[in-house]
Amino acid sequence: MMGENAENVFEIEKEGEMNVPGIVFASEKLFGKIKEDKTLEQVKNVAKLPGVVKASFAMPDAHQGYGFCIGGVAAFDLKKGVISPGGIGYDINCGVRLLAVNLSGKEFLKKRSQVLSEVSKNVSSGVGVGGAFNLSDKEVKEILERGSEWALEKGYAVREDLEHTEDKGRIVGADSSKVSAKAIGRGKNQLGSIGAGNHFVEVQEVEEVFDSKIAKVFGLREGQVVVMIHTGSRGLGHKIASDYILKMEEKFGVEGLPDRELACAPLSSELAKDYLAAMACAANFAFVNRQLITHQIRKSFEKFFRKKKLKVVYDIAHNIAKFEKFVVNGKLRELCVHRKGATRSFGPGRKEVCVDYRKVGQPIFIPGTMGTASYVLVGTSRAEKISFASTAHGAGRVMSRMAAKRDLSLSFVRAGLKTRDVVLNAGSDSGVLEEAPAAYKDVDEVVRVSDALGLGKMVAKLRPMAVVKG
């Protein structure tokens, strides 16, 4: 049952076995799309989990997922609450990194096809495809525990890269002994690759700046070239999620849960601690993956623009659980916050934000879909109060991959990209159809709602020029 709704906020009243209400941040237009699948049912199901605090949230880009909806956020009490892999996702630390270079869009366009070809050669993409870095099991275990510190030591990163990465590219508490040999086997040859699906490398131009002061802090200006990287922990993260979902089903069962896909473990249990240690490993792997891709992109650009250096603006995680402190009912509490397809949105002053950006808040990146705009936003103090410092992570699907392949034509999609002057290098025709702009919500509307609610404030709009897809 829907309660009274404020503008861009829809409340699902607490009823039956729900421990808290559900809150959906969306405009009427977006909500109309959200309610077409099982998203609202999944929001209600999460509200039934033990120890959930305040509300079960869905961000403006929400759509049906595994257990939690994608775009789902929930925080859990450390004593009474649970950890649920379905609230983190199979692609642990799927995230976005933005690189900025002192290069104009006009300069880039002169070499666009050559740069795109070079990036495609140096950054592998596709299902099951390996990257350019073949490592031993021992090296992979070191990466799982040390994250981007390993990349720095090996010369694949500079210190500023780590400073501008969430958690400095390393989540403490990672333990590779909690990761199966099969998971390590799946991941060890995939470092430096983007995979398939909605993952990409995209060269963009800063088309419009909304907040010049904060854009300057982030090192962004109109007409400038930036590169966005979207990928995660590949087969390793998927296998870790699968392993621990099975372990939790076997140890604690699924009886009494509203959905077996919400298999979980009490946060106080040894199994929860094991999962968190394995999850941290996958997150560290993903940070290194994006760092190695950065290294390869730098090589690609240096071939054509020798004196232009690509700097990391920031690197953010989408699918992860974090222990964070928030004021709830007047009391400061440490909670386990699950974000699945949602971006952390901390405002000014939070110690989790890197020193360079702490006075203004952390950068947020909301990517579009090949032919559509992407956005840079900044976190807010308001988001800390209303959404456990969370906002959207993208446009959010409105068509399944199967429906997109059935209902869209390749000529239609490619014609749309040509109209927008976007050059695409894709690994397969089916991948192009699955990731067509028509398969997603209106990213402009998603960002407008986020900005209007204060979940994240708009800083800049990015226009795509060249895209590498799996």
N, C-alpha and C positions, 0 to 999 in steps of 0.2 A: 504494500500500500504506500502510495506517495504522500509525503507530508507537504506542508506549505513550502513553497520554493521562492528563494530570493533570485534576483537576476543572475543568470549563469550558474546557479546552484540548485540541484535537485536532490531532495532528501527522501530516502527510503526509510520509512518509520520502523523503529525497532518492534518486532513482533515475533511470536512463536519462540524458537530457540535462539534467536539473534541476541547476542550480548550487548551489541551497540547498534546504532543506526548505520545506514549506508549513505554516503555522500558522493554525488556525481557532479563534477565541475564541467559544465557544458552549456552552450547556447541552445536555443530551441532547435536550430538547424542540426547541430551536432548530436543532440540528444535523440533526435528522430532516427539518426543512423545507428546510434549506440543500442537502442532498444530493439533493433532488428535481429540481433543474435542473442546469445546467452549471457551477455555481459552483466546485466542487472541481477540475474540469478546467481552469478558467480560473486558479485559484490555482497549479496545477502549471505551466501555460503561462508565467505571469509568472516563475516560478522558473527558467525556461530562458533568460531574457533576459540579454544580456551585462552584466557588472558589477553584478548584483544582490547586495546585501549582507545577510547574516544569515538572512533568510527572506522568503518571500512570504506576506503576512498577509491574513486576512479577518476583519472585525469581526462582532459578534453579529447585526447586521441584514443580513448579506451575501445577495445574490442575483445572478443572472446579469445581466451587462451587455455592453457592447461592448468586446471585448479583455480588459480587467480586469473582474473582477466589481465590482458596486456594493458598496461596503464593503471595497474592496481597497486595500491599502497596501504600497508597496515603496520601498526606498531604493537609490540607485545611486551607485557610485563615480564621482567626477568625471572620472577619466582613462579608465577602462575601460567606464563605463556609458553608458546611453542615456536619451533623453527620448521618451516615447510618449504622443501625444495620447489614446490609448485608456485611459491611466492617469490622466487628468485629467477626461475626459468632454466631451461636446458642450456642456453648459451650464456653461461655465467660471465659477468662483466662484458657482455656485449656493450660497446660504448662508442663514443665519438671523440675524435681528436681534430683540432683545427690548427693548421699551420698558416703563418702569414709570411709574405715575401715582399720586399720593396720593388715591386714590379707592377706596371699598369696592365689593365686588361688589353689595351691596344697593342702593347709590346708582346704580350703572350699570344695573341691571335695570329701574329706573324709566324709563329713556330708551333701553333696548336697541334697540328697533325703529327709532327715529329715528336713532340713531348708526350703526347698521348700514346704513341707507339712505343716509346722508350719506357714509360711507366708500366704499360701492359706487359712488356718483356721482363721488367725487373720485379713486378709484384704479381705473383701467381694468383689466379682466381678460379673458382669452380668447386663443385662438390667433390670432396675426397682428394683434391689436388694439393700437392705438397708445395712448400715454399722453397726459397733459395738457400735455406740454412739447414743442413742435415747434421743433427747433433746426437750425441750418445745419450743413453739413459741417465748416466751420471750428470751430464750437463743439464738435461731437462729437469732433473730433481733440484739442481742448484737454482735454476730459473724459477721453479715453483716456490721455493722458499725465500729467494732473495729479490725476485722481481726485477725492476729496472736497474737496481744496483749492479746486477750482473751485466746488463747492456752497457752501463757506464764504464765498468771495469774493462770490458772487451773493446771499447772504442766505438760502439754503435750509438752513443748518446753523449750529450754534454750535460753538465750539472743543471743548467737552466731547464732542460727538458724534464728532468725529474721534479724540479721545484714547481713546474707548471702542469703537473700530473696529479690527479686525485690520489691522496695518501702517498704522494711522492713516488708513485709507481710500485709500492710495496706494502701489502697488508701484513701486519705483524701477526704471528700465531699460525702461519702456514706450516704444515707438516706433511712432507711428501710421503711419509710412511702410511698416511691415511688415504692415499691415492692408489688405485689398482694398477697392476702392470699393464693391463689392457688399455686403460685410460692414457697412460704414458706412451704406450705404443701408438695409439691413435694420434697423439698430439705432436710427437717429437719431430716429424717431418713437415708439419704444417705451419711452423713459425715463419712469419714474413708473408703470409697469404691471407686473402680476404674471404675466401669461401664463396658461397652463392647466396641466393635469396635476396634480401634487401641490403646486403653488404656492398660497399662500393668505395672507390676512390674518386673524388670529384673535384675538378678545378673550377673555382668560382670567382666572380668579381664582386666586390662590395658595391652594391647598387645604390644603397641609401643608408644614411646614418641618422638614427633617431635621437641619440644622446651622444653628442660630440665629446663631452667630458669623459664619459666612461669608455667610449670607443678609443679615445687617446690612451687611456690607461691600459686597455687591452692590446694596443698597438695596431689599431684598425683605422682606415680612412677610405673615403669614397674613391672608387676607381681602382683600388688595390686588388691584387690577386691573392687568393687564399686557397688552401687545399684542405678538403674535409675527408677524413678517413672514418669509415663505419665498419667495424668488425669486432669479433670477440675471441672466445677461448676455443673455438673450432671443435674438433671431435673430442678433445680432452675434456672440456667442460660438459659436453653432452653425456659422455660416459660417466663422469662423476655424478651428475644429476640422476642418471638412470640407476647407478649402483646404490645410491643412498635412498632413493624412493623405494626401491625393493627392500633394503634393509629396514626401513621404517615400517613398511607394511608387515614385514615378518616379525619385527620386535614388538610393535605396539598395535598392529592390526588397523583395519579401516572401519570396523564396526562402530557406529555412533557418529561417524563423520558425515557431513552432508554430501560429500563427494569423495570417492576413493582417490581422486587426483590430488586431494588435499592431505595426503599421507604426511605425518608430521611426528616430531619427537619433542618431549618437554625440554625447554632450554636448560634445565638443570641436569639432564641425563648425559651419560657418557657418549651416547650415539649422537646427540646434538653437538657436543663438543668436537667429535670426530668429523661430522659433516662441515662444521664451521672451519675446521683446519683444512679440509679438502677444498671447500669453497674458496678459501683464501689462496690456495695454490692455483686454482683455475683463474682467479682474478689476477694474480701476479703473472701468470702465463699470458693472459690477454693484454696486460699492460706492455709486456715485452713484445708481444706480437705487433701491436700498434707502433712500438718504438722501432722495431726492425723494418716495418713498412716505411716509417718516416725516413730511416737511413737510406732505403732504396729510392724513395722519391727525391731525396736530396741529391743523390747520385744522378738521377734522371734529369733534374733541372740544371745541375751544374754543367752538364754536357752542352747545353744550349745557352745558358745564362750564367757564365762563369763566376761573376762577382756578386750574384744574388744569393743571399743566405735565407733559408727557410727556418723561421723560429716557431716553436710550439706556443700557441696562445694558451691552450689548456687541453686537458684530456679528462673526460668524464665517463663514469660507469652508469649503465642503465639497469642491469640485472644483478642485484646484489642485496645482501642484508648487512646493516651496519648498526653498531651500538652507539647511540647518540643521546644527548641530553636535551630535554624539552620541558617547558613549564606546562603542567596539566593540572587544571583546577587549583591554580595558585601554588603548586609545589613543583620543584625541579626534580625530574625523574630521568633515570637512564633507562632507555627502551631499546628493544631490538626492532629496527625499522626494516621491513621488507619493501623493496622497490622493484617492481617487475615492469619493464618498459616505462620507467619513470626516471626523471633526472633530479638529482639533489639540487636544492635551490636555497643555499645559505646566503643570508644577507650580510651586511657589514659587521665586522667585529668578531665573527666566529673564528675560533682557533683552527678549525678544519680547513679554512680558506688560506691559500698560500699568501705569504707576506706581501707580494707585489700587488695583490688584489684585495687584501683584507679590509681596506678602508671603504671599498665600494661594493663588495660582494663577489661571489664566485660567478664565472662565466657559465652560461647555459647554451647548449647548441640544440636546435630543433631542425633536423634535416627535412627537406622536401622529398620529391620523388622524381629523379632524373630531370624532367622538364620544368619543374616548379621551383620556387624560391626556397631557400633555407634561411634560418634566422639565428642571430646571436642575441641572447637576453642576459640579464643579470639577476642573481638571486636577491630576495628581499626579506626583511624582518617579518613582514606580514605572512609570507609563506611559512615561516617557522611557527606561526600561531594557528594557521588554518589548515595546513596540509602536511604537517611534519616535514616542512621544507622540501616539498616535492612539486614537480610540474611535469608537463608532457615530455615525450622523448622523440616525437615525430608526428607525421600526419595521421597514422593509424589506418588500418585497412578497412575498406567497406565491401570489398569483393574477395572471396577466397581465391587462392591461386588457380584452382580448377575452373572456377567461374570466369576468371580473367582470360584463361586460355580458350575457353569455350565461346565467350561473348565478344572478345576484342580481336581485331585483325592486326597483323604485323605492319601492314602498309599504313593503317590508321595511326598506330603508335609512332612509327618512324616519321610520318608526315608531320605529326605534332611536334616532334623534337626538331625537325628541320625548320619549321615555322619559328620556333623559339631560338634558332641558331645554336643548338646543342649537338655536339658531336659525341657519338656513343661507340664504345668498343665493348661488345658483350660476348660472353662465351657461348651463348645459345639463344635461339629464337624464342624458345619457351620461357627462358628467364626474362627476356624483354617484355613479353606479354604479362607474366606474373607480376612484374614490378612497374607496369604502366601507370602513369599519373591517375588515370581513370579508376584504378583499383584502390585508390586511397581517398581519405577525407581531404577536405580543403585545408591545407596547411596554414593558409593566411587566416582562416577562421579559428583554427586551433590556437595560433599565436595571439590573435586578438583577444580571445577569451582569457588566456593566461595573463596577458598584460592588464586587461580590465579588472580581473580579480586580484591582481598583485601577486600571483604565483611566481611570476618572473616578469621583469620589465624589459621592453624591447630596446635593443641597442643598435642593431644593424640588420639589413636585409641583404642576402647574398644571391646572386644570379648565376645559375650553372652555365658553364661554357664547354666542358669536356668531362666525360664520365667513363670510368672503367667498372664494368659489372661482371660477375661470375656467370 
